[in-house]
Amino acid sequence: MMKQKKMQSKQLWEKTVETVKKEKKYQIPLTVVAVFGVLASLVAIIFATMDGGSFDAFLGFEYRFHKLISQHSPSTSFHHRDTPAGLAFEWMLNSTTSSSNNNSTTNSTEDTIDISTMSDDRLLQRFALVTLWFSTNGDQWDHRGTWLSPDQHECSWDDPTDFSGKDVHCNNRGEVVAIDLDSDHLTGSLPLELGLLTKLTKLSAYRNELTGTLPSQLGQMTQLEEVLLYDNQLSGSIPSQFGSKLSSLFWLRLEENQLSGTIPSTFSGLVDISWLLLQNNQLTGTVPTQLASLPNLSWLALNSNPDLHGTFPSTSWKASDIFRVWLHDTQLEGKISDDLCAIPRTQIVVNPDLMECSCCDNDTNQ
């Protein structure tokens, strides 16, 4: 009997041990799952209590920077890092040094720069200028100066040996308001990221070797007053976006390029335009009647566009101070209106074989 009880006791012990082992075998994964569940809940709670800035900071500066550009310049692509925008993005990331007084709005040189703490506006501005550098082959400019100096505020990027004037002009808040890069051996094309410079009033890069098209984003820059891009090799059409949003535009000089297509009817929105110079291009189509409604137009040059045709607008012109109208070396026809002829000291040049004009200057050496 005693031996039988011992045997039963041994069997019960072995069965208990086996049961415990089985329980432990399944307890380990369940415990791990439980731990991960708790951690996931904690992370979810943390993220839920974060504001947008804290969340971006948690993911890192590169994420924040990429997101910022995507929001303000959706057409910018980073699929290929060897593009001007991609190179600018990499340069920005790699140019960070230790902490500095990086939110300074002065144009002075900074000791060090930590771009990760720059304001959004400052990041976009710096990125736009760096992209311009790469897009126009800045390393081949005649006057490179201090451009892309990582320890300088971008408002200070300039060549002090170039006596023609500063390259980058900023207001007292450190915002870029003008770019002057005339006759500086710029090649390549104008980047669409220029549209990020929302305070820009002047874009001047005439007498260079720029190719490519005019970025449509320029038509969204509501504070532009001067666009001086003549004597380059720009091609393509004039963007239809050049219209009502550029109501402050005073000078639009695109002559001596290879622009094609028609003159946008949206030019009717250029209510402040004074000089509209489009001569020596490859423009086609007719002259929009809307040009007659521009009240401040003083110089209209459409000459030397051989395929420009149709009847020149004979409606009443609102420009009372216009002093030059150049229409020669085109296929334009019709009659110059009496109200244009009545404006004192106005020089009007046409092709006399195609247009009737009682007050025109037939000297076409313009």
C-alpha positions as CSV (number, residue, x, y, z in Angstrom):
1,M,0.0,0.0,0.0
2,M,2.8,2.4,1.0
3,K,4.6,1.6,-2.3
4,Q,1.4,2.3,-4.3
5,K,0.9,5.7,-2.6
6,K,4.5,6.6,-3.4
7,M,3.9,5.7,-7.0
8,Q,0.7,7.8,-7.2
9,S,2.5,10.7,-5.5
10,K,5.3,10.5,-8.0
11,Q,2.9,10.4,-11.0
12,L,1.0,13.4,-9.6
13,W,4.2,15.4,-9.2
14,E,5.4,14.6,-12.7
15,K,2.0,15.6,-14.0
16,T,2.1,18.9,-12.1
17,V,5.6,19.7,-13.3
18,E,4.5,19.0,-16.9
19,T,1.5,21.3,-16.4
20,V,3.6,24.1,-15.1
21,K,6.0,23.8,-18.0
22,K,3.1,24.0,-20.4
23,E,1.8,27.1,-18.7
24,K,5.2,28.7,-18.7
25,K,5.6,27.9,-22.4
26,Y,2.5,30.0,-23.2
27,Q,2.9,32.6,-20.5
28,I,6.1,34.1,-22.1
29,P,4.6,35.2,-25.4
30,L,1.6,36.6,-23.7
31,T,3.7,38.6,-21.3
32,V,5.7,40.0,-24.2
33,V,2.6,41.0,-26.0
34,A,1.2,42.6,-22.8
35,V,4.4,44.6,-22.4
36,F,4.4,45.9,-26.0
37,G,0.7,46.7,-25.6
38,V,1.4,48.9,-22.6
39,L,4.3,50.6,-24.4
40,A,2.2,51.3,-27.5
41,S,-0.5,52.8,-25.3
42,L,2.0,55.1,-23.6
43,V,3.4,56.2,-26.9
44,A,-0.1,56.9,-28.3
45,I,-0.9,59.0,-25.2
46,I,2.4,60.9,-25.5
47,F,1.8,61.7,-29.2
48,A,-1.8,62.6,-28.5
49,T,-0.7,65.3,-26.0
50,M,2.0,66.7,-28.4
51,D,1.4,69.8,-30.5
52,G,2.6,69.8,-34.1
53,G,6.0,71.4,-33.3
54,S,6.8,68.9,-30.5
55,F,5.8,66.0,-32.8
56,D,8.1,67.2,-35.5
57,A,10.9,67.8,-33.0
58,F,10.5,64.2,-31.8
59,L,10.9,62.9,-35.4
60,G,13.9,65.1,-36.1
61,F,14.9,68.3,-38.0
62,E,15.2,66.5,-41.4
63,Y,11.5,65.5,-41.2
64,R,10.5,68.9,-40.1
65,F,12.5,70.6,-43.0
66,H,11.1,68.2,-45.6
67,K,7.6,68.7,-44.4
68,L,8.0,72.5,-44.4
69,I,9.2,72.6,-48.0
70,S,6.5,70.2,-49.2
71,Q,3.8,72.4,-47.6
72,H,5.1,75.7,-49.1
73,S,6.5,74.4,-52.4
74,P,4.5,71.2,-53.4
75,S,6.2,71.0,-56.8
76,T,9.6,70.6,-55.3
77,S,10.8,67.0,-55.6
78,F,13.5,65.2,-53.6
79,H,13.3,61.9,-55.5
80,H,16.7,62.6,-56.9
81,R,19.2,64.2,-54.6
82,D,21.4,65.4,-57.5
83,T,18.8,68.0,-58.6
84,P,19.3,71.6,-57.5
85,A,16.6,71.3,-54.9
86,G,18.1,68.0,-53.7
87,L,21.6,69.4,-53.5
88,A,20.3,72.5,-51.6
89,F,18.5,70.2,-49.2
90,E,21.6,68.2,-48.5
91,W,23.7,71.4,-48.2
92,M,21.3,72.8,-45.6
93,L,21.4,69.6,-43.5
94,N,25.2,69.4,-43.7
95,S,25.8,73.0,-43.0
96,T,24.5,73.0,-39.4
97,T,27.1,73.7,-36.8
98,S,26.8,74.2,-33.0
99,S,24.2,76.5,-31.5
100,S,24.2,80.2,-32.4
101,N,22.3,83.4,-32.4
102,N,20.5,82.1,-35.5
103,N,17.3,84.1,-35.3
104,S,19.1,87.4,-35.7
105,T,17.5,89.7,-38.3
106,T,20.6,91.6,-38.9
107,N,22.8,91.3,-42.0
108,S,25.9,90.7,-40.0
109,T,28.1,87.6,-40.0
110,E,27.1,85.1,-37.3
111,D,29.6,83.2,-35.2
112,T,28.0,79.8,-35.8
113,I,24.6,78.7,-37.2
114,D,22.3,76.0,-36.1
115,I,19.6,75.9,-38.8
116,S,17.6,73.4,-36.8
117,T,16.4,76.3,-34.6
118,M,15.7,78.7,-37.4
119,S,12.2,80.0,-38.0
120,D,10.2,78.4,-40.8
121,D,10.4,81.6,-42.9
122,R,14.2,81.8,-42.5
123,L,14.6,78.2,-43.5
124,L,12.5,78.6,-46.6
125,Q,14.4,81.8,-47.6
126,R,17.8,80.2,-47.1
127,F,16.7,77.1,-49.0
128,A,15.5,79.2,-52.0
129,L,18.8,81.1,-52.3
130,V,20.8,77.9,-52.0
131,T,18.6,76.3,-54.7
132,L,19.2,79.3,-56.9
133,W,22.9,78.9,-56.5
134,F,22.9,75.2,-57.6
135,S,20.3,75.8,-60.3
136,T,22.4,78.5,-62.0
137,N,25.8,76.8,-61.4
138,G,27.0,79.3,-58.8
139,D,30.4,77.8,-58.7
140,Q,30.9,79.2,-62.2
141,W,29.6,82.8,-61.5
142,D,32.0,85.6,-62.1
143,H,31.5,87.0,-58.6
144,R,30.8,84.1,-56.2
145,G,32.1,86.0,-53.1
146,T,30.7,84.6,-49.8
147,W,27.7,82.8,-51.3
148,L,27.0,79.6,-49.4
149,S,29.1,80.5,-46.4
150,P,27.5,78.4,-43.7
151,D,28.6,80.8,-41.0
152,Q,26.9,83.8,-42.5
153,H,23.3,85.1,-42.6
154,E,22.1,84.7,-46.2
155,C,21.5,88.4,-46.4
156,S,25.3,88.8,-46.2
157,W,26.1,86.6,-49.2
158,D,27.8,88.8,-51.6
159,D,31.1,89.6,-53.4
160,P,32.6,92.7,-51.9
161,T,34.9,93.0,-54.9
162,D,32.0,93.4,-57.3
163,F,31.3,97.2,-57.3
164,S,28.1,96.8,-59.3
165,G,26.2,96.4,-56.0
166,K,25.0,93.8,-53.5
167,D,23.7,90.5,-54.7
168,V,21.1,90.0,-52.0
169,H,19.1,92.9,-50.4
170,C,17.2,92.4,-47.2
171,N,14.9,94.6,-45.1
172,N,15.5,95.3,-41.4
173,R,13.7,92.1,-40.5
174,G,16.2,90.0,-42.4
175,E,13.8,89.2,-45.2
176,V,15.1,89.0,-48.8
177,V,13.5,91.8,-50.9
178,A,15.8,92.0,-53.9
179,I,18.2,89.8,-55.9
180,D,20.7,91.5,-58.3
181,L,22.8,89.0,-60.3
182,D,23.2,90.9,-63.6
183,S,26.1,90.1,-66.0
184,D,27.5,87.4,-63.6
185,H,27.8,84.4,-66.0
186,L,24.7,82.6,-64.6
187,T,23.9,79.5,-66.6
188,G,21.3,76.8,-66.1
189,S,17.7,77.8,-65.2
190,L,15.7,79.8,-62.7
191,P,14.3,77.4,-60.0
192,L,10.7,77.3,-59.1
193,E,11.8,77.6,-55.4
194,L,12.2,81.3,-56.0
195,G,8.5,81.4,-55.3
196,L,9.4,80.8,-51.6
197,L,10.8,84.4,-51.4
198,T,7.4,85.9,-50.7
199,K,8.8,89.4,-49.8
200,L,10.8,89.7,-53.0
201,T,10.2,93.0,-54.9
202,K,13.0,92.8,-57.4
203,L,14.4,89.9,-59.5
204,S,17.2,91.0,-61.7
205,A,19.5,88.6,-63.6
206,Y,19.8,90.2,-67.1
207,R,22.7,89.7,-69.5
208,N,23.5,86.2,-68.4
209,E,23.2,82.8,-70.1
210,L,20.0,81.5,-68.4
211,T,18.0,78.9,-70.3
212,G,14.8,77.0,-69.5
213,T,11.4,78.4,-68.9
214,L,10.0,81.1,-66.6
215,P,8.8,79.5,-63.4
216,S,5.1,80.0,-63.1
217,Q,5.6,80.5,-59.3
218,L,6.9,84.0,-60.1
219,G,3.3,84.9,-60.9
220,Q,2.3,84.2,-57.2
221,M,4.8,86.7,-55.8
222,T,2.5,89.5,-55.0
223,Q,5.1,92.0,-54.0
224,L,7.2,91.9,-57.2
225,E,7.8,95.3,-58.7
226,E,10.7,94.6,-61.1
227,V,11.5,91.5,-63.2
228,L,14.6,92.2,-65.3
229,L,15.6,89.0,-67.2
230,Y,16.4,90.4,-70.6
231,D,19.3,89.3,-72.8
232,N,19.3,85.6,-71.8
233,Q,18.3,82.5,-73.6
234,L,15.0,81.8,-71.8
235,S,12.4,79.8,-73.8
236,G,8.9,78.5,-73.5
237,S,5.8,80.6,-73.0
238,I,5.1,83.5,-70.6
239,P,3.1,81.9,-67.7
240,S,-0.5,82.9,-67.6
241,Q,0.0,83.3,-63.9
242,F,1.6,86.6,-64.7
243,G,-1.6,88.6,-64.0
244,S,-3.8,89.9,-61.3
245,K,-1.5,88.8,-58.4
246,L,1.3,90.9,-59.8
247,S,-0.6,94.1,-59.5
248,S,2.4,95.9,-58.1
249,L,4.7,95.0,-61.0
250,F,6.2,98.1,-62.5
251,W,8.9,96.8,-64.9
252,L,8.7,93.6,-66.9
253,R,11.7,93.3,-69.1
254,L,11.9,90.0,-71.0
255,E,13.3,91.2,-74.3
256,E,16.2,89.5,-76.1
257,N,15.2,85.9,-75.2
258,Q,13.7,83.0,-77.1
259,L,10.2,83.2,-75.6
260,S,7.4,81.7,-77.6
261,G,3.7,81.3,-77.4
262,T,1.1,84.1,-77.0
263,I,1.0,87.2,-74.9
264,P,-1.2,86.3,-71.9
265,S,-4.5,88.1,-71.7
266,T,-4.0,87.9,-67.9
267,F,-1.6,90.9,-68.4
268,S,-4.8,93.0,-67.9
269,G,-4.1,92.5,-64.2
270,L,-0.8,94.4,-64.4
271,V,-2.4,97.6,-63.4
272,D,0.8,99.3,-62.3
273,I,3.0,98.2,-65.2
274,S,5.0,100.9,-66.9
275,W,7.6,99.2,-69.0
276,L,6.4,96.1,-70.8
277,L,9.3,95.1,-73.1
278,L,8.9,91.8,-75.0
279,Q,10.8,92.6,-78.2
280,N,13.2,90.3,-79.9
281,N,11.6,87.0,-79.0
282,Q,9.5,84.4,-80.9
283,L,6.1,85.4,-79.7
284,T,3.1,84.4,-81.8
285,G,-0.6,85.0,-81.9
286,T,-2.4,88.4,-81.6
287,V,-2.0,91.3,-79.2
288,P,-4.6,91.0,-76.4
289,T,-7.1,93.9,-76.4
290,Q,-6.7,93.9,-72.6
291,L,-3.4,95.8,-73.0
292,A,-5.4,98.9,-73.9
293,S,-6.8,99.0,-70.4
294,L,-3.5,99.3,-68.6
295,P,-3.6,102.9,-67.2
296,N,0.1,103.3,-66.3
297,L,1.7,101.8,-69.4
298,S,4.5,104.1,-70.7
299,W,6.6,101.8,-72.9
300,L,5.2,98.9,-75.0
301,A,7.8,97.1,-77.1
302,L,6.5,94.1,-79.2
303,N,8.8,94.6,-82.2
304,S,11.0,91.9,-83.7
305,N,8.5,89.1,-83.1
306,P,8.1,88.1,-86.7
307,D,5.1,85.8,-86.1
308,L,3.1,88.2,-84.1
309,H,0.0,89.0,-86.2
310,G,-3.6,90.1,-86.3
311,T,-5.1,93.5,-85.8
312,F,-3.5,95.8,-83.2
313,P,-6.1,96.9,-80.7
314,S,-7.8,100.1,-81.9
315,T,-10.0,100.5,-78.8
316,S,-9.5,103.5,-76.5
317,W,-6.2,103.3,-74.7
318,K,-6.2,104.3,-71.0
319,A,-2.4,105.0,-70.9
320,S,-2.3,108.8,-71.0
321,D,1.5,109.0,-70.5
322,I,2.7,106.4,-72.9
323,F,5.8,107.6,-74.7
324,R,6.9,104.6,-76.8
325,V,5.0,102.0,-78.8
326,W,7.2,99.7,-80.9
327,L,5.4,97.4,-83.3
328,H,7.8,97.1,-86.2
329,D,9.2,93.8,-87.6
330,T,5.9,92.0,-86.9
331,Q,2.9,91.0,-88.9
332,L,0.6,93.3,-87.0
333,E,-1.8,95.3,-89.1
334,G,-4.7,97.7,-88.7
335,K,-4.8,101.4,-87.6
336,I,-3.2,103.2,-84.7
337,S,-6.1,104.8,-82.8
338,D,-6.4,108.6,-82.7
339,D,-6.2,108.6,-78.9
340,L,-2.7,107.1,-79.1
341,C,-1.7,109.7,-81.7
342,A,-3.1,112.5,-79.5
343,I,-0.7,111.8,-76.7
344,P,2.2,114.4,-76.8
345,R,5.7,113.2,-77.5
346,T,4.8,109.6,-78.1
347,Q,7.1,107.7,-80.4
348,I,5.1,105.0,-82.4
349,V,7.0,102.8,-84.8
350,V,5.1,100.4,-87.0
351,N,5.5,98.5,-90.3
352,P,4.1,101.1,-92.7
353,D,3.2,98.4,-95.3
354,L,0.8,96.8,-92.9
355,M,-0.4,99.5,-90.5
356,E,-2.1,102.8,-91.0
357,C,-0.7,105.6,-88.8
358,S,-0.9,109.4,-89.0
359,C,1.7,110.0,-86.3
360,C,4.2,107.2,-86.6
361,D,7.9,107.3,-86.8
362,N,9.0,105.1,-89.6
363,D,12.6,104.8,-88.4
364,T,12.8,101.1,-87.4
365,N,16.4,101.2,-86.1
366,Q,15.2,100.4,-82.6
